[in-house]
């Protein structure tokens, strides 16, 4: 398994709230695309724009936790 595949698998197993929900069960295609751009993009910066309640903070916290472990 490649590093990218392990990072995606780890991201999918991150518990995102007190109810025990996993990040891998929540995201839409936009959320997945943002996660891949932040983790594997060639650019140094990625600007995440979503409406209020769009899970920006939760997603970026999970993504950064994974980024720090790989």
PDB file of N, CA, C and O in Angstrom:
ATOM      1  N   UNK A   1       0.851  -1.172   0.000  1.00  0.00           N
ATOM      2  CA  UNK A   1       0.000   0.000   0.000  1.00  0.00           C
ATOM      3  C   UNK A   1       0.897   1.236   0.000  1.00  0.00           C
ATOM      4  O   UNK A   1       1.853   1.314   0.772  1.00  0.00           O
ATOM      5  N   UNK A   2       0.589   2.189  -0.858  1.00  0.00           N
ATOM      6  CA  UNK A   2       1.398   3.399  -0.972  1.00  0.00           C
ATOM      7  C   UNK A   2       1.130   4.342   0.207  1.00  0.00           C
ATOM      8  O   UNK A   2       0.170   4.167   0.957  1.00  0.00           O
ATOM      9  N   UNK A   3       1.982   5.321   0.346  1.00  0.00           N
ATOM     10  CA  UNK A   3       1.818   6.317   1.411  1.00  0.00           C
ATOM     11  C   UNK A   3       0.505   7.060   1.228  1.00  0.00           C
ATOM     12  O   UNK A   3      -0.205   7.323   2.199  1.00  0.00           O
ATOM     13  N   UNK A   4       0.181   7.398  -0.010  1.00  0.00           N
ATOM     14  CA  UNK A   4      -1.077   8.112  -0.272  1.00  0.00           C
ATOM     15  C   UNK A   4      -2.284   7.273   0.137  1.00  0.00           C
ATOM     16  O   UNK A   4      -3.225   7.788   0.742  1.00  0.00           O
ATOM     17  N   UNK A   5      -2.259   5.998  -0.188  1.00  0.00           N
ATOM     18  CA  UNK A   5      -3.374   5.121   0.161  1.00  0.00           C
ATOM     19  C   UNK A   5      -3.494   4.970   1.677  1.00  0.00           C
ATOM     20  O   UNK A   5      -4.600   4.948   2.217  1.00  0.00           O
ATOM     21  N   UNK A   6      -2.358   4.866   2.356  1.00  0.00           N
ATOM     22  CA  UNK A   6      -2.397   4.760   3.821  1.00  0.00           C
ATOM     23  C   UNK A   6      -2.917   6.053   4.441  1.00  0.00           C
ATOM     24  O   UNK A   6      -3.665   6.014   5.418  1.00  0.00           O
ATOM     25  N   UNK A   7      -2.527   7.197   3.881  1.00  0.00           N
ATOM     26  CA  UNK A   7      -3.002   8.480   4.404  1.00  0.00           C
ATOM     27  C   UNK A   7      -4.513   8.609   4.237  1.00  0.00           C
ATOM     28  O   UNK A   7      -5.200   9.058   5.155  1.00  0.00           O
ATOM     29  N   UNK A   8      -5.031   8.224   3.085  1.00  0.00           N
ATOM     30  CA  UNK A   8      -6.482   8.283   2.843  1.00  0.00           C
ATOM     31  C   UNK A   8      -7.213   7.321   3.778  1.00  0.00           C
ATOM     32  O   UNK A   8      -8.265   7.663   4.318  1.00  0.00           O
ATOM     33  N   UNK A   9      -6.669   6.131   3.970  1.00  0.00           N
ATOM     34  CA  UNK A   9      -7.293   5.161   4.877  1.00  0.00           C
ATOM     35  C   UNK A   9      -7.297   5.693   6.309  1.00  0.00           C
ATOM     36  O   UNK A   9      -8.282   5.542   7.031  1.00  0.00           O
ATOM     37  N   UNK A  10      -6.194   6.312   6.713  1.00  0.00           N
ATOM     38  CA  UNK A  10      -6.114   6.877   8.059  1.00  0.00           C
ATOM     39  C   UNK A  10      -7.095   8.025   8.216  1.00  0.00           C
ATOM     40  O   UNK A  10      -7.757   8.131   9.248  1.00  0.00           O
ATOM     41  N   UNK A  11      -7.200   8.882   7.218  1.00  0.00           N
ATOM     42  CA  UNK A  11      -8.151   9.989   7.260  1.00  0.00           C
ATOM     43  C   UNK A  11      -9.579   9.465   7.398  1.00  0.00           C
ATOM     44  O   UNK A  11     -10.376  10.022   8.153  1.00  0.00           O
ATOM     45  N   UNK A  12      -9.896   8.416   6.684  1.00  0.00           N
ATOM     46  CA  UNK A  12     -11.234   7.836   6.758  1.00  0.00           C
ATOM     47  C   UNK A  12     -11.567   7.253   8.113  1.00  0.00           C
ATOM     48  O   UNK A  12     -12.743   7.089   8.439  1.00  0.00           O
ATOM     49  N   UNK A  13     -10.553   6.935   8.916  1.00  0.00           N
ATOM     50  CA  UNK A  13     -10.794   6.319  10.225  1.00  0.00           C
ATOM     51  C   UNK A  13     -10.741   7.316  11.379  1.00  0.00           C
ATOM     52  O   UNK A  13     -10.852   6.919  12.539  1.00  0.00           O
ATOM     53  N   UNK A  14     -10.573   8.604  11.078  1.00  0.00           N
ATOM     54  CA  UNK A  14     -10.526   9.629  12.129  1.00  0.00           C
ATOM     55  C   UNK A  14     -11.932   9.846  12.681  1.00  0.00           C
ATOM     56  O   UNK A  14     -12.875  10.063  11.920  1.00  0.00           O
ATOM     57  N   UNK A  15     -12.068   9.787  14.002  1.00  0.00           N
ATOM     58  CA  UNK A  15     -13.344  10.056  14.663  1.00  0.00           C
ATOM     59  C   UNK A  15     -13.515  11.560  14.757  1.00  0.00           C
ATOM     60  O   UNK A  15     -12.638  12.253  15.272  1.00  0.00           O
ATOM     61  N   UNK A  16     -14.646  12.078  14.260  1.00  0.00           N
ATOM     62  CA  UNK A  16     -14.812  13.524  14.141  1.00  0.00           C
ATOM     63  C   UNK A  16     -15.652  14.190  15.227  1.00  0.00           C
ATOM     64  O   UNK A  16     -15.634  15.415  15.342  1.00  0.00           O
ATOM     65  N   UNK A  17     -16.376  13.428  16.014  1.00  0.00           N
ATOM     66  CA  UNK A  17     -17.161  14.067  17.072  1.00  0.00           C
ATOM     67  C   UNK A  17     -17.464  13.076  18.183  1.00  0.00           C
ATOM     68  O   UNK A  17     -17.045  11.920  18.127  1.00  0.00           O
ATOM     69  N   UNK A  18     -18.183  13.527  19.180  1.00  0.00           N
ATOM     70  CA  UNK A  18     -18.473  12.701  20.348  1.00  0.00           C
ATOM     71  C   UNK A  18     -19.367  11.508  20.050  1.00  0.00           C
ATOM     72  O   UNK A  18     -19.413  10.566  20.841  1.00  0.00           O
ATOM     73  N   UNK A  19     -20.073  11.526  18.937  1.00  0.00           N
ATOM     74  CA  UNK A  19     -20.964  10.416  18.608  1.00  0.00           C
ATOM     75  C   UNK A  19     -20.206   9.234  18.015  1.00  0.00           C
ATOM     76  O   UNK A  19     -20.784   8.165  17.816  1.00  0.00           O
ATOM     77  N   UNK A  20     -18.919   9.417  17.730  1.00  0.00           N
ATOM     78  CA  UNK A  20     -18.107   8.335  17.190  1.00  0.00           C
ATOM     79  C   UNK A  20     -18.150   8.220  15.680  1.00  0.00           C
ATOM     80  O   UNK A  20     -17.690   7.223  15.123  1.00  0.00           O
ATOM     81  N   UNK A  21     -18.697   9.226  15.006  1.00  0.00           N
ATOM     82  CA  UNK A  21     -18.751   9.182  13.542  1.00  0.00           C
ATOM     83  C   UNK A  21     -17.346   9.269  12.961  1.00  0.00           C
ATOM     84  O   UNK A  21     -16.492   9.992  13.474  1.00  0.00           O
ATOM     85  N   UNK A  22     -17.121   8.525  11.890  1.00  0.00           N
ATOM     86  CA  UNK A  22     -15.827   8.523  11.221  1.00  0.00           C
ATOM     87  C   UNK A  22     -15.856   9.500  10.053  1.00  0.00           C
ATOM     88  O   UNK A  22     -16.878   9.658   9.387  1.00  0.00           O
ATOM     89  N   UNK A  23     -14.709  10.158   9.812  1.00  0.00           N
ATOM     90  CA  UNK A  23     -14.625  11.108   8.712  1.00  0.00           C
ATOM     91  C   UNK A  23     -14.932  10.420   7.384  1.00  0.00           C
ATOM     92  O   UNK A  23     -15.543  11.030   6.507  1.00  0.00           O
ATOM     93  N   UNK A  24     -14.532   9.195   7.222  1.00  0.00           N
ATOM     94  CA  UNK A  24     -14.743   8.468   5.972  1.00  0.00           C
ATOM     95  C   UNK A  24     -16.198   8.228   5.620  1.00  0.00           C
ATOM     96  O   UNK A  24     -16.512   7.956   4.462  1.00  0.00           O
ATOM     97  N   UNK A  25     -17.093   8.324   6.593  1.00  0.00           N
ATOM     98  CA  UNK A  25     -18.524   8.136   6.340  1.00  0.00           C
ATOM     99  C   UNK A  25     -19.240   9.443   6.022  1.00  0.00           C
ATOM    100  O   UNK A  25     -20.412   9.422   5.645  1.00  0.00           O
ATOM    101  N   UNK A  26     -18.566  10.574   6.165  1.00  0.00           N
ATOM    102  CA  UNK A  26     -19.231  11.865   6.063  1.00  0.00           C
ATOM    103  C   UNK A  26     -19.027  12.633   4.762  1.00  0.00           C
ATOM    104  O   UNK A  26     -19.955  13.307   4.318  1.00  0.00           O
ATOM    105  N   UNK A  27     -17.860  12.563   4.133  1.00  0.00           N
ATOM    106  CA  UNK A  27     -17.550  13.560   3.101  1.00  0.00           C
ATOM    107  C   UNK A  27     -18.298  13.386   1.785  1.00  0.00           C
ATOM    108  O   UNK A  27     -18.674  12.287   1.378  1.00  0.00           O
ATOM    109  N   UNK A  28     -18.489  14.534   1.149  1.00  0.00           N
ATOM    110  CA  UNK A  28     -19.003  14.556  -0.215  1.00  0.00           C
ATOM    111  C   UNK A  28     -17.796  14.542  -1.153  1.00  0.00           C
ATOM    112  O   UNK A  28     -16.654  14.483  -0.695  1.00  0.00           O
ATOM    113  N   UNK A  29     -18.040  14.596  -2.435  1.00  0.00           N
ATOM    114  CA  UNK A  29     -16.932  14.630  -3.400  1.00  0.00           C
ATOM    115  C   UNK A  29     -16.078  15.880  -3.223  1.00  0.00           C
ATOM    116  O   UNK A  29     -14.860  15.831  -3.393  1.00  0.00           O
ATOM    117  N   UNK A  30     -16.714  17.005  -2.881  1.00  0.00           N
ATOM    118  CA  UNK A  30     -15.958  18.248  -2.654  1.00  0.00           C
ATOM    119  C   UNK A  30     -15.033  18.103  -1.455  1.00  0.00           C
ATOM    120  O   UNK A  30     -13.888  18.554  -1.498  1.00  0.00           O
ATOM    121  N   UNK A  31     -15.517  17.479  -0.386  1.00  0.00           N
ATOM    122  CA  UNK A  31     -14.688  17.283   0.802  1.00  0.00           C
ATOM    123  C   UNK A  31     -13.500  16.388   0.478  1.00  0.00           C
ATOM    124  O   UNK A  31     -12.379  16.664   0.905  1.00  0.00           O
ATOM    125  N   UNK A  32     -13.737  15.327  -0.266  1.00  0.00           N
ATOM    126  CA  UNK A  32     -12.651  14.425  -0.650  1.00  0.00           C
ATOM    127  C   UNK A  32     -11.630  15.133  -1.538  1.00  0.00           C
ATOM    128  O   UNK A  32     -10.424  14.943  -1.377  1.00  0.00           O
ATOM    129  N   UNK A  33     -12.116  15.950  -2.476  1.00  0.00           N
ATOM    130  CA  UNK A  33     -11.216  16.683  -3.369  1.00  0.00           C
ATOM    131  C   UNK A  33     -10.358  17.675  -2.587  1.00  0.00           C
ATOM    132  O   UNK A  33      -9.168  17.821  -2.865  1.00  0.00           O
ATOM    133  N   UNK A  34     -10.954  18.350  -1.618  1.00  0.00           N
ATOM    134  CA  UNK A  34     -10.183  19.279  -0.789  1.00  0.00           C
ATOM    135  C   UNK A  34      -9.125  18.530   0.020  1.00  0.00           C
ATOM    136  O   UNK A  34      -7.986  18.986   0.121  1.00  0.00           O
ATOM    137  N   UNK A  35      -9.490  17.400   0.590  1.00  0.00           N
ATOM    138  CA  UNK A  35      -8.535  16.616   1.380  1.00  0.00           C
ATOM    139  C   UNK A  35      -7.364  16.164   0.511  1.00  0.00           C
ATOM    140  O   UNK A  35      -6.211  16.256   0.932  1.00  0.00           O
ATOM    141  N   UNK A  36      -7.643  15.685  -0.674  1.00  0.00           N
ATOM    142  CA  UNK A  36      -6.568  15.250  -1.572  1.00  0.00           C
ATOM    143  C   UNK A  36      -5.695  16.423  -2.006  1.00  0.00           C
ATOM    144  O   UNK A  36      -4.480  16.275  -2.132  1.00  0.00           O
ATOM    145  N   UNK A  37      -6.298  17.581  -2.235  1.00  0.00           N
ATOM    146  CA  UNK A  37      -5.517  18.756  -2.637  1.00  0.00           C
ATOM    147  C   UNK A  37      -4.589  19.209  -1.515  1.00  0.00           C
ATOM    148  O   UNK A  37      -3.443  19.584  -1.763  1.00  0.00           O
ATOM    149  N   UNK A  38      -5.083  19.174  -0.289  1.00  0.00           N
ATOM    150  CA  UNK A  38      -4.253  19.590   0.843  1.00  0.00           C
ATOM    151  C   UNK A  38      -3.150  18.573   1.099  1.00  0.00           C
ATOM    152  O   UNK A  38      -1.999  18.947   1.322  1.00  0.00           O
ATOM    153  N   UNK A  39      -3.492  17.298   1.068  1.00  0.00           N
ATOM    154  CA  UNK A  39      -2.506  16.258   1.400  1.00  0.00           C
ATOM    155  C   UNK A  39      -1.510  15.996   0.277  1.00  0.00           C
ATOM    156  O   UNK A  39      -0.325  15.792   0.540  1.00  0.00           O
ATOM    157  N   UNK A  40      -1.972  15.999  -0.965  1.00  0.00           N
ATOM    158  CA  UNK A  40      -1.122  15.529  -2.061  1.00  0.00           C
ATOM    159  C   UNK A  40      -0.905  16.546  -3.169  1.00  0.00           C
ATOM    160  O   UNK A  40      -0.245  16.240  -4.162  1.00  0.00           O
ATOM    161  N   UNK A  41      -1.443  17.742  -3.023  1.00  0.00           N
ATOM    162  CA  UNK A  41      -1.326  18.746  -4.077  1.00  0.00           C
ATOM    163  C   UNK A  41       0.098  19.233  -4.260  1.00  0.00           C
ATOM    164  O   UNK A  41       0.908  19.191  -3.335  1.00  0.00           O
ATOM    165  N   UNK A  42       0.390  19.692  -5.454  1.00  0.00           N
ATOM    166  CA  UNK A  42       1.723  20.208  -5.764  1.00  0.00           C
ATOM    167  C   UNK A  42       1.904  21.638  -5.287  1.00  0.00           C
ATOM    168  O   UNK A  42       3.031  22.116  -5.159  1.00  0.00           O
ATOM    169  N   UNK A  43       0.809  22.314  -5.027  1.00  0.00           N
ATOM    170  CA  UNK A  43       0.905  23.693  -4.576  1.00  0.00           C
ATOM    171  C   UNK A  43       1.073  23.746  -3.070  1.00  0.00           C
ATOM    172  O   UNK A  43       0.669  22.825  -2.360  1.00  0.00           O
ATOM    173  N   UNK A  44       1.657  24.801  -2.594  1.00  0.00           N
ATOM    174  CA  UNK A  44       1.916  24.929  -1.167  1.00  0.00           C
ATOM    175  C   UNK A  44       0.689  25.380  -0.392  1.00  0.00           C
ATOM    176  O   UNK A  44       0.640  25.215   0.827  1.00  0.00           O
ATOM    177  N   UNK A  45      -0.300  25.943  -1.072  1.00  0.00           N
ATOM    178  CA  UNK A  45      -1.484  26.444  -0.385  1.00  0.00           C
ATOM    179  C   UNK A  45      -2.740  25.969  -1.106  1.00  0.00           C
ATOM    180  O   UNK A  45      -2.766  25.854  -2.331  1.00  0.00           O
ATOM    181  N   UNK A  46      -3.767  25.698  -0.331  1.00  0.00           N
ATOM    182  CA  UNK A  46      -5.075  25.355  -0.896  1.00  0.00           C
ATOM    183  C   UNK A  46      -6.115  26.106  -0.079  1.00  0.00           C
ATOM    184  O   UNK A  46      -6.144  25.992   1.147  1.00  0.00           O
ATOM    185  N   UNK A  47      -6.962  26.865  -0.744  1.00  0.00           N
ATOM    186  CA  UNK A  47      -7.970  27.678  -0.082  1.00  0.00           C
ATOM    187  C   UNK A  47      -9.295  26.926  -0.105  1.00  0.00           C
ATOM    188  O   UNK A  47      -9.841  26.659  -1.175  1.00  0.00           O
ATOM    189  N   UNK A  48      -9.811  26.586   1.070  1.00  0.00           N
ATOM    190  CA  UNK A  48     -11.059  25.836   1.185  1.00  0.00           C
ATOM    191  C   UNK A  48     -12.198  26.822   1.357  1.00  0.00           C
ATOM    192  O   UNK A  48     -12.245  27.567   2.336  1.00  0.00           O
ATOM    193  N   UNK A  49     -13.120  26.822   0.397  1.00  0.00           N
ATOM    194  CA  UNK A  49     -14.290  27.689   0.496  1.00  0.00           C
ATOM    195  C   UNK A  49     -15.546  26.836   0.483  1.00  0.00           C
ATOM    196  O   UNK A  49     -15.839  26.132  -0.484  1.00  0.00           O
ATOM    197  N   UNK A  50     -16.258  26.917   1.556  1.00  0.00           N
ATOM    198  CA  UNK A  50     -17.549  26.244   1.685  1.00  0.00           C
ATOM    199  C   UNK A  50     -18.453  27.146   2.507  1.00  0.00           C
ATOM    200  O   UNK A  50     -17.975  28.041   3.204  1.00  0.00           O
ATOM    201  N   UNK A  51     -19.755  26.916   2.429  1.00  0.00           N
ATOM    202  CA  UNK A  51     -20.665  27.764   3.213  1.00  0.00           C
ATOM    203  C   UNK A  51     -20.551  27.469   4.710  1.00  0.00           C
ATOM    204  O   UNK A  51     -19.917  26.500   5.126  1.00  0.00           O
ATOM    205  N   UNK A  52     -21.169  28.313   5.482  1.00  0.00           N
ATOM    206  CA  UNK A  52     -21.214  28.110   6.925  1.00  0.00           C
ATOM    207  C   UNK A  52     -21.801  26.736   7.212  1.00  0.00           C
ATOM    208  O   UNK A  52     -22.803  26.348   6.610  1.00  0.00           O
ATOM    209  N   UNK A  53     -21.182  26.000   8.128  1.00  0.00           N
ATOM    210  CA  UNK A  53     -21.640  24.651   8.450  1.00  0.00           C
ATOM    211  C   UNK A  53     -21.149  23.606   7.467  1.00  0.00           C
ATOM    212  O   UNK A  53     -21.614  22.467   7.492  1.00  0.00           O
ATOM    213  N   UNK A  54     -20.214  23.978   6.598  1.00  0.00           N
ATOM    214  CA  UNK A  54     -19.715  23.076   5.567  1.00  0.00           C
ATOM    215  C   UNK A  54     -18.585  22.174   6.018  1.00  0.00           C
ATOM    216  O   UNK A  54     -17.946  21.531   5.186  1.00  0.00           O
ATOM    217  N   UNK A  55     -18.326  22.112   7.296  1.00  0.00           N
ATOM    218  CA  UNK A  55     -17.335  21.209   7.876  1.00  0.00           C
ATOM    219  C   UNK A  55     -15.896  21.581   7.522  1.00  0.00           C
ATOM    220  O   UNK A  55     -15.044  20.705   7.367  1.00  0.00           O
ATOM    221  N   UNK A  56     -15.632  22.866   7.397  1.00  0.00           N
ATOM    222  CA  UNK A  56     -14.273  23.313   7.066  1.00  0.00           C
ATOM    223  C   UNK A  56     -13.306  23.029   8.207  1.00  0.00           C
ATOM    224  O   UNK A  56     -12.252  22.432   7.990  1.00  0.00           O
ATOM    225  N   UNK A  57     -13.649  23.446   9.409  1.00  0.00           N
ATOM    226  CA  UNK A  57     -12.755  23.282  10.556  1.00  0.00           C
ATOM    227  C   UNK A  57     -12.555  21.816  10.891  1.00  0.00           C
ATOM    228  O   UNK A  57     -11.426  21.387  11.129  1.00  0.00           O
ATOM    229  N   UNK A  58     -13.613  21.050  10.913  1.00  0.00           N
ATOM    230  CA  UNK A  58     -13.512  19.627  11.228  1.00  0.00           C
ATOM    231  C   UNK A  58     -12.661  18.901  10.200  1.00  0.00           C
ATOM    232  O   UNK A  58     -11.786  18.112  10.556  1.00  0.00           O
ATOM    233  N   UNK A  59     -12.914  19.167   8.931  1.00  0.00           N
ATOM    234  CA  UNK A  59     -12.149  18.506   7.873  1.00  0.00           C
ATOM    235  C   UNK A  59     -10.670  18.855   7.945  1.00  0.00           C
ATOM    236  O   UNK A  59      -9.815  17.974   7.852  1.00  0.00           O
ATOM    237  N   UNK A  60     -10.367  20.135   8.110  1.00  0.00           N
ATOM    238  CA  UNK A  60      -8.964  20.544   8.144  1.00  0.00           C
ATOM    239  C   UNK A  60      -8.253  20.024   9.387  1.00  0.00           C
ATOM    240  O   UNK A  60      -7.060  19.728   9.329  1.00  0.00           O
ATOM    241  N   UNK A  61      -8.952  19.908  10.502  1.00  0.00           N
ATOM    242  CA  UNK A  61      -8.339  19.321  11.698  1.00  0.00           C
ATOM    243  C   UNK A  61      -7.983  17.858  11.452  1.00  0.00           C
ATOM    244  O   UNK A  61      -6.895  17.411  11.815  1.00  0.00           O
ATOM    245  N   UNK A  62      -8.890  17.122  10.843  1.00  0.00           N
ATOM    246  CA  UNK A  62      -8.620  15.717  10.533  1.00  0.00           C
ATOM    247  C   UNK A  62      -7.495  15.577   9.509  1.00  0.00           C
ATOM    248  O   UNK A  62      -6.625  14.717   9.646  1.00  0.00           O
ATOM    249  N   UNK A  63      -7.519  16.423   8.491  1.00  0.00           N
ATOM    250  CA  UNK A  63      -6.491  16.383   7.448  1.00  0.00           C
ATOM    251  C   UNK A  63      -5.120  16.699   8.036  1.00  0.00           C
ATOM    252  O   UNK A  63      -4.138  16.032   7.710  1.00  0.00           O
ATOM    253  N   UNK A  64      -5.046  17.702   8.892  1.00  0.00           N
ATOM    254  CA  UNK A  64      -3.753  18.070   9.482  1.00  0.00           C
ATOM    255  C   UNK A  64      -3.249  16.995  10.441  1.00  0.00           C
ATOM    256  O   UNK A  64      -2.043  16.765  10.526  1.00  0.00           O
ATOM    257  N   UNK A  65      -4.152  16.333  11.163  1.00  0.00           N
ATOM    258  CA  UNK A  65      -3.730  15.239  12.038  1.00  0.00           C
ATOM    259  C   UNK A  65      -3.087  14.119  11.212  1.00  0.00           C
ATOM    260  O   UNK A  65      -2.072  13.547  11.610  1.00  0.00           O
ATOM    261  N   UNK A  66      -3.683  13.819  10.070  1.00  0.00           N
ATOM    262  CA  UNK A  66      -3.116  12.803   9.181  1.00  0.00           C
ATOM    263  C   UNK A  66      -1.811  13.286   8.579  1.00  0.00           C
ATOM    264  O   UNK A  66      -0.846  12.525   8.503  1.00  0.00           O
ATOM    265  N   UNK A  67      -1.764  14.537   8.151  1.00  0.00           N
ATOM    266  CA  UNK A  67      -0.547  15.083   7.550  1.00  0.00           C
ATOM    267  C   UNK A  67       0.626  15.029   8.524  1.00  0.00           C
ATOM    268  O   UNK A  67       1.758  14.771   8.115  1.00  0.00           O
ATOM    269  N   UNK A  68       0.373  15.265   9.779  1.00  0.00           N
ATOM    270  CA  UNK A  68       1.441  15.241  10.774  1.00  0.00           C
ATOM    271  C   UNK A  68       1.942  13.824  11.068  1.00  0.00           C
ATOM    272  O   UNK A  68       3.067  13.650  11.536  1.00  0.00           O
ATOM    273  N   UNK A  69       1.120  12.823  10.798  1.00  0.00           N
ATOM    274  CA  UNK A  69       1.543  11.446  11.065  1.00  0.00           C
ATOM    275  C   UNK A  69       2.273  10.826   9.898  1.00  0.00           C
ATOM    276  O   UNK A  69       2.931   9.799  10.063  1.00  0.00           O
ATOM    277  N   UNK A  70       2.176  11.426   8.712  1.00  0.00           N
ATOM    278  CA  UNK A  70       2.855  10.866   7.546  1.00  0.00           C
ATOM    279  C   UNK A  70       3.937  11.765   7.134  1.00  0.00           C
ATOM    280  O   UNK A  70       4.641  11.480   6.165  1.00  0.00           O
TER     281      UNK A  70
END
